């Protein structure tokens, strides 16, 4: 048996290479000459083949000296399959998570992952040794989600070691693909927000940008989705049940996190405060190395897990039998990182979410500040902090970065308020991902005050600064206008004005009143005095006898207070999105149309005040994972026709496919690659759902988070209408009228989102009916794929021929799955929403199936509906009646269908315009059928979609962030 030697040495001055030689588990130690000096804590690895008994001592010594320092010379000499096989066997033997008797697939996966991790850690150490040495400016991407997917194939793909690893595993009796399937998806995200963040990390590493990601290490993820006869059911994710071979716990890197307590004046003065008492926990770092493609640069995703110190465990209570009390504090700390997005209907749920957000912000910023101080050495110049640190908040979840950074700078580091506020504004930037009001987070002021009292003080000061700016901008003459702007822009909603501002407004109003009175008196004196007749004197005398009620004058104080008085019936809130805009130096949307909506609607008043802050950064996806690795068949074709693999980094080269769009040889290869992926999906669907489908049908896919604005309901109602029409026809008419389709859905409905869960149930009920209808057969299948995640997407997307992106126009910020589908040659049907607009421009209008109302029409259409002027298309009424007839089972869909009816009311009046767009959608689907019948032209359209997807690489997006927001440069390792 051959086993490699992997020696991970941490040394100050020298390292000894240890070769572990085995024969029947008897180990000898052989030492080679000393290696060059390494910095403290630096890791390096040695990989080599170990000699068999038949080899001579000289041959063994020669092999021992053939050392590969992976961290320092990966590109000089890469491991071969024999070295890799030995490394895998070593880890199976000496870092086991399984019993030693067998080498089955789960054990093979863990040993393989650990052998890859050795390489990643070595490169990671080399990367950050260099960053520390040159003291680079570094970007930090804070996100509540990182939807990584499986790491094994992505890592060996980026390291260009797929071939050697496949060969090594084959020698050990396993197939690489089978081994890779053993890896569970990391349950650290839910949808596009987390997938985007993961694509960004890949691009940061590939492009050699100094950057880190920060997130939370969720033990149970969002949830694992089961599809039963009752629809969606949720159970906890088990992705960490067998451990995670990719993560490295850093027990020496932890930070204190505080909740509750009280704020007192610091004895040192200078505006500093002390936050004392309360609940104290500890955040511990877990690092996940992120490799770049064809580069040694390996960056870091640092995830925080929460705990308390062991002395918090109440041993006395435990021994007295009060076990819950004994570990109460432990459970309270640990549950912070149990679940992604815990239900927030209850007060406890809201508190837990807020704790999660603060833990992410506080631990990450303490870590960032510590690194800045270490790199500065003895002389720390805080003015240079924004020159060395860029913090990007991915949506509003990390908003507490702003008051937390100020707290650290003022209360811990001793800076003045003005210094800390200026540094924070120059450091932090905000990415907006939504225009939905409910997603622009608003937290209860009372909850924040209770949980984070010091931060509320800081937020009040920021709000006061903002109020002063608004008053300066709009003046005090028009109180109605000023009130409108304050209501729109303030961070604190429905909260009294600061006393100083209120005094200013009162004083200003008093001056205006005095000026007005003086003007009236002057006008009166200039009037001609009329002579009073006898009759007038008599009338005057009579009037004097009457009791006259003189209205009491209203004081300026009362007038101003009443104008700006909070409504006691409404809650007092903190608007996190407004805090992001005020506290950061840049605000960006994630698609051109979205960024315009952000400027013209969501934050229009802020845009008018600070237009220089607002930018667009259209999202992108990594072409490595989402084309190169998940669709190797198509990738080989692209490489052949573009002349090289350069397109994996320079996606502009994809445009070269346009000149071959009519080439018959390319058409043949393209169709074969698509069919191979469809056949793989057929097997996958049978395994996951039990349904058998034909690969000759069109594969029509909608995979995304289940939400009313994403309009899965529009899609399934279109399918129901199609099914109804099929049933009304003879077999011959059906075949001539309709193209066979397999309609596939995937996505999770949030556990407490009742309407979304109804839609999932409806889709599965339609599928159960249609798929068992012998009259329809292979003409139509409807399948809901359970527990949609990245790995499922990597099977679905390459096989898809039509992809649906049909959200109500103006409601989808960008989307990224549309980019992945287009990149893989799928045609898109969609509205002019999010990145659809730009995709259509890039691939060509003729290669995109467009329908539906435009974003600028939506408000008018909703008004029309509210006024009772909307008249539904007869086909829409027909399909609703068909659903209500009970053809899809006994479940009561009145609530779901009721959302499409009426003209007003919560959960009614078809807010997402399904009925309005339904006829346009049906007509567009007829065009899809017609286009699909012409397979030659369809294939050309598919090629042109891939050719036109070059803009939508996350590499382009990250270059823009780096240049225009973070001001960082690529750093090449020596």
KEMARDO-369430 format. One record per residue (C-alpha): x, y, z. Coordinates in steps of 0.02 Angstrom, whole numbers, padded with zeros to 5 digits, always signed. Layout:
BEGIN
XYZ
...
***
This chain:
BEGIN
+00000+00000+00000
+00067+00171-00048
+00024+00322+00057
+00083+00498+00029
+00158+00608+00162
+00066+00769+00194
+00154+00866+00328
+00072+01024+00390
+00208+01115+00482
+00191+01272+00587
+00363+01337+00627
+00457+01497+00664
+00624+01465+00583
+00634+01295+00501
+00529+01146+00454
+00569+00963+00446
+00490+00863+00306
+00420+00701+00369
+00390+00557+00253
+00270+00431+00326
+00320+00264+00256
+00201+00120+00279
+00199-00065+00250
+00059-00160+00335
+00032-00003+00445
+00211-00003+00510
+00273+00175+00495
+00451+00237+00483
+00505+00418+00486
+00626+00486+00360
+00695+00662+00373
+00757+00766+00231
+00864+00921+00238
+00797+01078+00320
+00685+01188+00218
+00705+01376+00202
+00642+01488+00340
+00457+01522+00349
+00359+01655+00442
+00273+01609+00602
+00110+01512+00580
+00143+01481+00397
+00081+01313+00333
+00161+01212+00195
+00129+01041+00129
+00233+00902+00054
+00159+00774-00064
+00255+00629-00135
+00240+00445-00176
+00308+00328-00047
+00424+00190-00106
+00375+00009-00104
+00482-00126-00025
+00554-00169-00196
+00633+00001-00219
+00811+00033-00170
+00861+00152-00031
+00932+00269-00164
+00767+00271-00259
+00673+00306-00098
+00788+00453-00059
+00765+00521-00234
+00577+00517-00213
+00587+00599-00043
+00679+00744-00121
+00547+00767-00256
+00449+00884-00145
+00304+00988-00203
+00273+01143-00099
+00097+01169-00160
+00074+01340-00080
+00233+01408-00159
+00247+01322-00326
+00081+01250-00379
+00107+01299-00560
+00285+01234-00563
+00242+01053-00524
+00066+00987-00500
+00021+00827-00410
-00003+00678-00524
-00136+00544-00503
-00019+00430-00405
+00022+00567-00279
-00161+00610-00264
-00211+00429-00238
-00081+00416-00099
-00146+00576-00022
-00325+00512-00024
-00269+00347+00056
-00173+00443+00188
-00326+00542+00237
-00435+00388+00236
-00310+00311+00358
-00259+00455+00471
-00397+00586+00467
-00545+00470+00467
-00726+00512+00496
-00775+00332+00464
-00728+00160+00525
-00569+00089+00448
-00635-00073+00375
-00709-00011+00211
-00672+00123+00082
-00849+00158+00023
-00914+00313-00063
-00946+00424+00090
-00773+00389+00158
-00697+00413-00015
-00781+00583-00026
-00715+00643+00142
-00539+00582+00108
-00540+00661-00065
-00606+00826+00003
-00474+00831+00138
-00336+00799+00012
-00400+00945-00092
-00415+01054+00062
-00230+01028+00097
-00192+01112-00069
-00316+01252-00035
-00248+01288+00138
-00071+01298+00072
-00125+01422-00062
-00231+01515+00065
-00080+01536+00178
+00028+01596+00034
-00107+01720-00018
-00127+01798+00152
+00057+01798+00194
+00078+01907+00041
-00071+02018+00082
-00003+02046+00256
+00169+02085+00188
+00115+02214+00060
-00027+02283+00169
-00157+02290+00031
-00326+02373+00037
-00452+02234+00061
-00637+02220+00023
-00754+02129+00142
-00920+02063+00078
-01049+02041+00216
-01199+01934+00176
-01327+01834+00274
-01321+01705+00134
-01187+01614+00036
-01266+01478-00070
-01105+01388-00114
-01165+01222-00181
-01047+01074-00183
-00865+01120-00169
-00770+00966-00231
-00789+00978-00419
-00779+01167-00415
-00615+01162-00318
-00527+01033-00428
-00594+01123-00581
-00519+01288-00524
-00356+01200-00477
-00356+01112-00648
-00342+00943-00561
-00503+00860-00620
-00412+00736-00732
-00283+00680-00602
-00417+00664-00468
-00531+00563-00582
-00387+00447-00625
-00333+00431-00442
-00508+00385-00384
-00524+00261-00526
-00367+00174-00461
-00449+00168-00291
-00607+00090-00362
-00723+00240-00373
-00792+00360-00503
-00762+00545-00474
-00942+00591-00512
-01008+00461-00390
-00890+00524-00255
-00941+00705-00287
-01125+00661-00265
-01091+00613-00084
-01064+00796-00040
-01216+00885+00032
-01248+01062-00023
-01190+01186+00108
-01353+01251+00183
-01295+01431+00199
-01420+01516+00086
-01589+01511+00001
-01598+01601-00165
-01519+01726-00281
-01446+01834-00142
-01337+01693-00079
-01296+01623-00250
-01239+01794-00308
-01127+01812-00156
-01046+01645-00195
-01019+01690-00377
-00938+01851-00319
-00816+01757-00207
-00766+01646-00353
-00735+01799-00462
-00639+01892-00327
-00519+01746-00311
-00505+01716-00498
-00468+01899-00532
-00342+01907-00388
-00435+02039-00289
-00394+02047-00103
-00563+02012-00026
-00654+01907+00103
-00832+01853+00130
-00915+01855+00300
-01070+01757+00348
-01148+01644+00478
-01126+01456+00496
-01306+01394+00499
-01319+01223+00576
-01487+01178+00500
-01494+01296+00351
-01662+01364+00292
-01748+01194+00285
-01750+01035+00183
-01905+01032+00075
-02012+00875+00065
-02156+00861-00059
-02298+00756+00010
-02483+00738-00025
-02505+00894+00082
-02385+00997-00022
-02225+01067+00048
-02163+01009+00217
-02006+01071+00303
-01876+00975+00402
-01707+01031+00465
-01558+01020+00348
-01429+00890+00398
-01280+00954+00298
-01165+00959+00451
-01218+00791+00520
-01060+00703+00458
-00948+00855+00476
-00886+00976+00344
-00715+00933+00272
-00696+01104+00190
-00703+01211+00346
-00564+01250+00467
-00615+01301+00642
-00509+01443+00711
-00523+01418+00898
-00400+01560+00924
-00510+01683+00830
-00664+01731+00929
-00748+01893+00981
-00868+01944+01118
-01046+01991+01068
-01162+02082+01188
-01352+02100+01194
-01465+02198+01313
-01381+02285+01459
-01369+02473+01485
-01262+02618+01427
-01167+02729+01548
-01047+02873+01527
-00866+02819+01514
-00748+02879+01648
-00629+02937+01511
-00757+03062+01444
-00738+03130+01266
-00912+03068+01220
-00866+02887+01250
-00995+02769+01323
-00983+02602+01409
-01107+02463+01369
-01119+02356+01525
-01216+02207+01591
-01332+02110+01480
-01308+01946+01390
-01134+01898+01329
-01093+01767+01197
-00941+01724+01091
-00928+01714+00900
-00801+01586+00838
-00726+01588+00663
-00742+01445+00538
-00644+01472+00377
-00686+01402+00206
-00550+01425+00073
-00613+01490-00096
-00495+01451-00241
-00480+01556-00397
-00474+01482-00572
-00298+01457-00642
-00220+01559-00502
-00138+01524-00336
-00247+01658-00256
-00362+01578-00128
-00473+01693-00029
-00578+01660+00124
-00759+01643+00175
-00762+01668+00363
-00919+01602+00447
-00965+01638+00627
-01035+01512+00749
-01099+01564+00920
-01074+01492+01093
-01043+01543+01273
-00891+01509+01381
-00898+01347+01478
-00907+01434+01646
-01081+01494+01598
-01144+01316+01614
-01234+01310+01782
-01161+01153+01859
-01254+01175+02023
-01422+01186+01936
-01380+01033+01832
-01333+00929+01984
-01491+00988+02070
-01591+00917+01927
-01638+01084+01847
-01560+01038+01681
-01650+01169+01572
-01587+01308+01685
-01410+01236+01681
-01390+01249+01493
-01513+01391+01459
-01376+01517+01416
-01288+01391+01303
-01445+01356+01203
-01486+01541+01193
-01316+01574+01113
-01310+01421+01001
-01483+01448+00925
-01425+01611+00846
-01341+01505+00712
-01469+01365+00702
-01580+01425+00560
-01568+01544+00413
-01712+01669+00421
-01805+01602+00573
-01990+01640+00570
-02018+01817+00630
-02204+01818+00661
-02172+01812+00849
-02075+01933+00958
-01950+01794+00995
-01926+01765+00809
-01894+01949+00776
-01770+01954+00919
-01677+01803+00851
-01664+01878+00677
-01597+02040+00747
-01471+01944+00851
-01413+01854+00695
-01388+02016+00601
-01293+02098+00743
-01183+01945+00770
-01131+01949+00587
-01093+02135+00593
-01006+02143+00761
-00895+01989+00743
-00846+02036+00566
-00804+02216+00607
-00706+02170+00762
-00607+02051+00651
-00581+02182+00516
-00526+02313+00642
-00407+02189+00724
-00328+02149+00556
-00310+02334+00515
-00223+02368+00680
-00107+02219+00659
-00054+02275+00486
-00027+02453+00548
+00093+02397+00684
+00125+02514+00829
+00068+02672+00740
-00118+02660+00699
-00185+02802+00594
-00373+02783+00594
-00391+02912+00457
-00316+02780+00341
-00448+02650+00385
-00553+02683+00228
-00393+02676+00125
-00365+02497+00183
-00542+02432+00211
-00698+02424+00103
-00857+02349+00177
-00998+02298+00061
-01169+02264+00136
-01263+02136+00031
-01441+02200+00056
-01503+02274+00219
-01465+02126+00333
-01291+02193+00379
-01353+02372+00408
-01297+02367+00589
-01120+02378+00523
-01144+02565+00521
-01183+02598+00705
-01069+02454+00758
-00917+02526+00669
-00953+02695+00749
-00970+02612+00920
-00802+02525+00902
-00715+02682+00842
-00790+02796+00975
-00812+02688+01129
-00669+02565+01106
-00539+02660+01005
-00572+02834+01074
-00609+02931+00915
-00726+03079+00914
-00902+03067+00842
-00856+03171+00689
-00702+03066+00654
-00795+02902+00672
-00944+02959+00567
-00831+03019+00425
-00730+02857+00426
-00886+02750+00426
-00964+02842+00279
-00804+02822+00178
-00790+02636+00219
-00964+02564+00197
-01067+02537+00039
-01239+02462+00010
-01312+02349-00124
-01501+02358-00139
-01583+02197-00197
-01768+02234-00189
-01904+02360-00220
-02031+02262-00118
-02082+02368+00033
-02088+02218+00150
-01909+02173+00105
-01842+02346+00147
-01818+02301+00328
-01897+02403+00466
-01861+02356+00646
-01960+02403+00800
-01872+02543+00893
-01925+02466+01059
-01848+02299+01013
-01687+02381+00956
-01683+02488+01112
-01699+02335+01222
-01575+02226+01127
-01445+02354+01069
-01463+02511+01176
-01297+02590+01126
-01336+02569+00942
-01503+02657+00961
-01410+02806+01035
-01295+02807+00883
-01439+02787+00761
-01528+02935+00843
-01374+03042+00816
-01362+02989+00633
-01547+03026+00612
-01523+03198+00689
-01381+03233+00567
-01495+03181+00425
-01640+03287+00487
-01527+03440+00495
-01471+03405+00316
-01652+03391+00257
-01701+03552+00345
-01552+03640+00268
-01597+03574+00096
-01784+03611+00097
-01795+03756+00219
-01928+03791+00349
-02049+03901+00254
-02157+03761+00183
-02195+03648+00330
-02299+03530+00224
-02156+03501+00103
-02033+03480+00245
-02147+03356+00331
-02163+03256+00170
-01975+03245+00149
-01944+03201+00331
-02075+03064+00325
-01994+02995+00168
-01812+03008+00216
-01792+02994+00404
-01711+02838+00476
-01828+02845+00626
-02007+02826+00569
-02153+02895+00671
-02035+02964+00803
-02030+03141+00872
-01907+03264+00798
-01747+03301+00894
-01773+03444+01017
-01646+03556+00933
-01732+03537+00764
-01903+03565+00841
-01841+03726+00924
-01771+03784+00758
-01937+03754+00670
-02034+03844+00809
-01918+03994+00803
-01928+04000+00614
-02119+03994+00621
-02124+04133+00752
-02019+04245+00641
-02134+04212+00493
-02288+04254+00599
-02210+04416+00662
-02164+04467+00485
-02339+04426+00426
-02421+04532+00565
-02306+04677+00530
-02349+04672+00345
-02536+04669+00383
-02521+04821+00498
-02428+04920+00367
-02561+04878+00239
-02698+04934+00359
-02617+05103+00392
-02607+05140+00207
-02793+05113+00182
-02908+05263+00173
-03007+05282+00334
-03193+05274+00296
-03310+05396+00379
-03426+05316+00501
-03609+05362+00472
-03739+05381+00609
-03810+05215+00559
-03641+05134+00574
-03619+05210+00747
-03788+05140+00795
-03742+04968+00729
-03578+04977+00820
-03667+05020+00982
-03785+04874+00958
-03641+04756+00923
-03552+04808+01082
-03701+04743+01179
-03676+04571+01106
-03557+04444+01180
-03416+04414+01056
-03311+04254+01059
-03134+04289+01004
-03043+04133+00944
-02893+04088+01049
-02729+04113+00957
-02633+03953+00921
-02452+03967+00972
-02310+03928+00847
-02253+03789+00964
-02421+03702+00952
-02429+03725+00764
-02257+03648+00736
-02281+03508+00861
-02449+03459+00789
-02374+03456+00613
-02233+03339+00661
-02312+03242+00802
-02296+03052+00790
-02454+02950+00768
-02481+02855+00932
-02579+02721+00839
-02432+02676+00727
-02273+02584+00779
-02107+02670+00800
-01985+02598+00676
-01804+02606+00618
-01790+02602+00428
-01634+02503+00389
-01627+02543+00203
-01627+02729+00239
-01487+02703+00365
-01388+02611+00230
-01409+02755+00108
-01360+02886+00236
-01216+02790+00314
-01128+02731+00156
-01034+02815+00015
-01114+02713-00124
-01284+02636-00161
-01304+02518-00308
-01444+02424-00391
-01413+02259-00478
-01485+02286-00652
-01508+02440-00760
-01698+02446-00742
-01686+02409-00556
-01559+02547-00528
-01673+02670-00616
-01818+02618-00504
-01705+02639-00353
-01664+02816-00407
-01834+02869-00470
-01949+02783-00345
-01874+02691-00196
-01745+02821-00145
-01790+02967-00255
-01772+03100-00120
-01600+03033-00074
-01550+03027-00257
-01596+03211-00278
-01494+03252-00123
-01341+03144-00161
-01346+03090-00345
-01161+03045-00341
-01195+02900-00222
-01305+02801-00340
-01236+02673-00463
-01286+02519-00561
-01193+02354-00550
-01286+02226-00655
-01269+02055-00577
-01170+01914-00653
-01133+01729-00628
-00970+01635-00632
-00948+01551-00801
-00836+01420-00722
-00966+01336-00613
-01118+01381-00716
-01053+01328-00886
-00877+01260-00882
-00900+01133-00742
-01086+01095-00744
-01096+01078-00934
-00930+01004-00992
-01005+00939-01155
-01058+01112-01212
-00897+01187-01143
-00791+01076-01255
-00892+01133-01405
-00870+01316-01359
-00683+01291-01335
-00670+01206-01504
-00762+01342-01599
-00684+01490-01509
-00510+01416-01519
-00464+01408-01334
-00527+01400-01155
-00499+01587-01134
-00687+01615-01133
-00694+01544-00956
-00611+01704-00895
-00638+01822-01042
-00820+01787-01082
-00816+01918-01220
-00746+01777-01327
-00916+01691-01320
-00972+01820-01447
-00863+01731-01576
-00997+01596-01584
-01109+01718-01678
-01012+01695-01839
-01045+01507-01832
-01230+01520-01786
-01284+01444-01953
-01147+01313-01963
-01225+01140-01981
-01080+01051-01896
-01096+01164-01744
-01284+01136-01745
-01261+00949-01741
-01136+00957-01597
-01243+01082-01503
-01399+00975-01514
-01303+00820-01461
-01236+00908-01307
-01410+00966-01260
-01483+00792-01283
-01348+00716-01172
-01397+00835-01035
-01582+00800-01061
-01551+00614-01044
-01459+00645-00881
-01606+00749-00820
-01729+00612-00868
-01636+00492-00752
-01627+00624-00616
-01814+00658-00622
-01855+00474-00611
-01741+00456-00461
-01808+00609-00370
-01993+00605-00415
-02032+00436-00490
-02098+00516-00650
-02037+00453-00818
-02026+00583-00957
-01970+00579-01137
-01812+00673-01186
-01894+00714-01353
-02010+00840-01271
-01966+01023-01243
-01895+01046-01069
-01981+01201-00998
-01913+01255-00828
-01952+01382-00692
-01838+01366-00540
-01833+01503-00411
-01896+01548-00239
-02085+01529-00231
-02162+01701-00219
-02317+01782-00290
-02218+01916-00382
-02114+01782-00470
-02281+01717-00535
-02265+01529-00531
-02455+01543-00524
-02458+01621-00698
-02353+01478-00764
-02458+01338-00689
-02622+01421-00743
-02551+01428-00919
-02515+01242-00907
-02690+01209-00841
-02763+01304-00989
-02653+01202-01106
-02713+01041-01024
-02895+01094-01038
-02878+01131-01222
-02791+00963-01249
-02935+00872-01165
-03059+00956-01282
-02968+00889-01436
-02948+00723-01521
-02780+00635-01510
-02735+00690-01687
-02782+00870-01653
-02677+00873-01495
-02522+00811-01583
-02539+00936-01723
-02580+01082-01609
-02459+01060-01464
-02273+01030-01448
-02237+00898-01313
-02176+00981-01153
-02104+00931-00987
-02143+01077-00871
-02026+01077-00721
-02039+01182-00564
-01920+01198-00418
-01903+01315-00270
-01943+01335-00087
-02088+01430-00012
-02044+01514+00151
-02113+01411+00294
-02237+01545+00351
-02284+01609+00177
-02454+01525+00164
-02500+01582-00011
-02335+01524-00083
-02360+01353-00003
-02534+01345-00081
-02454+01373-00251
-02331+01229-00220
-02476+01117-00172
-02572+01169-00328
-02426+01131-00443
-02405+00958-00370
-02593+00924-00382
-02594+00976-00565
-02445+00862-00596
-02529+00715-00509
-02680+00735-00623
-02593+00773-00788
-02453+00647-00771
-02574+00503-00745
-02692+00551-00886
-02674+00416-01021
-02755+00527-01152
-02617+00655-01135
-02468+00539-01117
-02301+00619-01160
-02381+00775-01233
-02378+00858-01063
-02293+00821-00898
-02288+00933-00744
-02154+00898-00615
-02106+00986-00454
-01927+00943-00406
-01912+00937-00216
-01779+01026-00114
-01712+01137-00252
-01532+01189-00223
-01371+01226-00318
-01335+01044-00358
-01510+01021-00429
-01488+01179-00533
-01326+01110-00604
-01426+00964-00675
-01579+01062-00730
-01502+01215-00812
-01392+01130-00944
-01541+01022-01000
-01667+01165-01012
-01730+01227-01179
-01855+01358-01120
-01834+01451-00956
-01969+01558-00877
-01931+01726-00796
-02104+01799-00786
-02109+01913-00633
-02222+02064-00629
-02124+02200-00718
-02030+02314-00600
-02030+02192-00454
-01879+02082-00488
-01718+02173-00449
-01612+02072-00569
-01616+01884-00558
-01464+01776-00593
-01542+01612-00648
-01594+01698-00809
-01409+01728-00843
-01363+01547-00808
-01497+01481-00924
-01450+01599-01065
-01266+01554-01043
-01312+01371-01066
-01409+01403-01225
-01585+01403-01155
-01710+01522-01231
-01801+01637-01111
-01983+01686-01099
-02009+01835-00988
-02064+02011-00950
-01961+02170-00962
-01904+02153-00782
-01736+02145-00695
-01591+02082-00800
-01713+02016-00931
-01705+02188-01010
-01517+02180-01034
-01516+01995-01083
-01640+02032-01221
-01531+02174-01283
-01376+02064-01285
-01447+01905-01362
-01560+01995-01484
-01746+02033-01476
-01786+01891-01596
-01705+01766-01477
-01809+01812-01325
-01995+01778-01301
-02069+01938-01229
-02241+01966-01156
-02330+02066-01023
-02353+02242-00957
-02203+02358-00938
-02141+02425-00772
-02202+02601-00808
-02379+02535-00838
-02399+02440-00675
-02459+02581-00563
-02591+02633-00690
-02652+02455-00712
-02672+02433-00524
-02768+02596-00516
-02879+02536-00658
-02913+02377-00560
-02953+02472-00401
-03078+02579-00498
-03166+02423-00562
-03121+02456-00743
-03021+02297-00776
-03106+02171-00890
-03029+01997-00885
-02993+01899-01042
-03121+01758-01066
-02978+01631-01064
-02930+01687-00890
-03108+01666-00827
-03114+01496-00912
-02957+01432-00827
-03014+01494-00656
-03179+01403-00675
-03088+01246-00727
-02981+01250-00570
-03133+01280-00461
-03222+01130-00539
-03116+01014-00433
-03030+00926-00577
-02864+00930-00481
-02928+00852-00322
-03024+00894-00165
-02908+01027-00095
-02994+01195-00074
-02907+01325-00181
-03031+01466-00145
-02902+01570-00051
-02773+01552-00189
-02895+01591-00328
-02974+01728-00224
-02811+01826-00234
-02848+01847-00420
-03022+01917-00393
-03102+02076-00327
-03044+02255-00347
-02972+02293-00176
-02924+02218-00009
-02775+02129+00065
-02732+01970-00029
-02855+02010-00168
-02870+02119-00325
-02733+02023-00417
-02594+02137-00357
-02464+02046-00462
-02567+02062-00622
-02581+01878-00666
-02749+01908-00750
-02688+02059-00846
-02538+01969-00920
-02623+01800-00943
-02683+01824-01124
-02515+01897-01176
-02429+01750-01093
-02537+01621-01185
-02505+01706-01352
-02318+01707-01318
-02320+01522-01274
-02401+01486-01442
-02254+01576-01522
-02137+01464-01422
-02222+01308-01490
-02210+01374-01666
-02026+01416-01647
-01983+01247-01570
-02053+01155-01721
-01915+01234-01825
-01770+01146-01740
-01640+01221-01853
-01688+01398-01809
-01715+01351-01625
-01536+01285-01618
-01473+01446-01697
-01569+01547-01566
-01492+01438-01431
-01316+01471-01496
-01351+01657-01503
-01409+01655-01322
-01243+01582-01267
-01149+01702-01381
-01243+01850-01308
-01217+01803-01125
-01040+01870-01110
-01095+02027-01015
-01169+01923-00876
-01009+01855-00802
-00983+01898-00618
-00803+01938-00667
-00867+02094-00756
-00973+02140-00606
-00830+02119-00483
-00713+02223-00591
-00842+02362-00581
-00864+02348-00392
-00675+02347-00370
-00645+02501-00477
-00798+02606-00441
-00845+02567-00261
-00706+02477-00167
-00555+02558-00250
-00451+02399-00240
-00327+02327-00364
-00285+02147-00411
-00137+02077-00314
-00035+01945-00403
+00061+01825-00293
+00248+01816-00323
***
